[in-house]
Amino acid sequence: MARIAFHLELADGQREAYREAHEDVPTWLEEAYLDSDAGLETYSVFESDGHVFGFMELDDPDAIRDVMETSDAQARWDEEMDGIILDDDADQWMDEVYRMI
């Protein structure tokens, strides 16, 4: 089982909009991830002071990255997040540097 994580930043004043959007994540987006053959076990998103940390446990990180980069569902969600999440074109994926157990 692989673990991957990413970091995003929210645009100024968009914290509440981001949190509200995640109170009811669309089924079509969740299905794109769950039907990806990535073996997704866990997908959690955390937010603090405009910084978003996403964490996944899954079998195939490349499959989930493909969903995030090429799926129509993700493109649709990205449109909904336009203006909420900063798009700085930086590499958002984080390296695991420590894990206990």
C-alpha positions in Angstrom: 0.0 0.0 0.0 1.4 3.4 -1.0 0.9 6.7 0.7 0.8 10.0 -1.2 0.2 13.5 -0.1 -0.2 17.0 -1.7 -0.3 20.6 -0.6 -2.5 23.4 -2.0 -3.0 27.0 -1.0 -6.3 28.8 -0.9 -6.9 32.2 -2.4 -7.3 35.0 0.2 -10.8 35.0 1.6 -11.8 31.7 0.1 -11.4 29.4 3.2 -15.2 29.2 3.9 -16.0 28.6 0.2 -13.5 25.7 0.2 -14.9 24.2 3.3 -18.5 24.6 2.1 -17.7 22.9 -1.2 -16.3 19.9 0.7 -19.4 19.5 2.9 -21.1 17.8 -0.1 -18.5 16.5 -2.6 -20.3 15.4 -5.8 -20.8 11.7 -6.3 -19.5 12.0 -9.8 -16.1 13.1 -8.5 -15.9 10.4 -5.8 -16.8 7.8 -8.4 -14.0 8.9 -10.7 -11.6 8.2 -7.9 -13.2 5.0 -6.6 -13.6 3.5 -10.1 -10.0 4.3 -11.2 -8.5 0.9 -10.3 -6.0 2.8 -8.1 -7.2 0.7 -5.1 -8.0 3.8 -3.1 -8.4 3.0 0.6 -8.2 6.4 2.3 -8.5 9.9 1.0 -8.5 12.7 3.6 -8.2 16.4 3.2 -7.2 18.8 6.0 -7.2 22.6 6.0 -5.6 25.2 8.3 -5.2 28.9 7.7 -5.6 28.6 3.9 -3.3 25.6 3.5 -4.7 22.3 2.3 -3.1 18.9 2.9 -4.4 15.9 1.1 -3.4 12.3 2.0 -4.2 9.0 0.3 -3.5 5.4 0.9 -3.8 3.4 -2.3 -2.3 0.6 -4.4 -1.4 2.6 -7.6 -0.4 6.2 -7.2 0.0 6.6 -10.9 -3.6 5.6 -11.5 -4.9 8.2 -9.1 -2.6 10.9 -10.5 -4.0 10.1 -13.9 -7.5 10.7 -12.6 -6.4 14.0 -11.1 -4.7 15.1 -14.3 -6.9 13.8 -17.1 -10.5 12.9 -16.0 -13.5 14.9 -17.0 -14.7 14.7 -13.4 -11.6 16.3 -12.0 -11.7 19.0 -14.7 -15.3 19.8 -13.7 -14.3 20.0 -10.0 -11.3 22.2 -10.9 -13.8 24.6 -12.6 -15.8 24.7 -9.3 -12.6 25.4 -7.4 -11.4 28.1 -9.8 -10.8 31.2 -7.8 -10.8 29.3 -4.5 -7.5 27.3 -4.9 -4.4 29.2 -6.0 -3.0 27.9 -9.3 0.7 28.5 -9.1 1.7 25.6 -11.3 4.1 24.4 -8.5 4.5 20.6 -7.9 1.9 20.0 -5.3 3.0 16.4 -4.4 4.9 16.0 -1.2 7.6 13.5 -0.3 7.1 11.2 2.7 10.0 11.9 5.0 9.0 9.9 8.1 6.4 7.4 9.2 6.1 5.7 12.5 4.9 2.0 12.4 
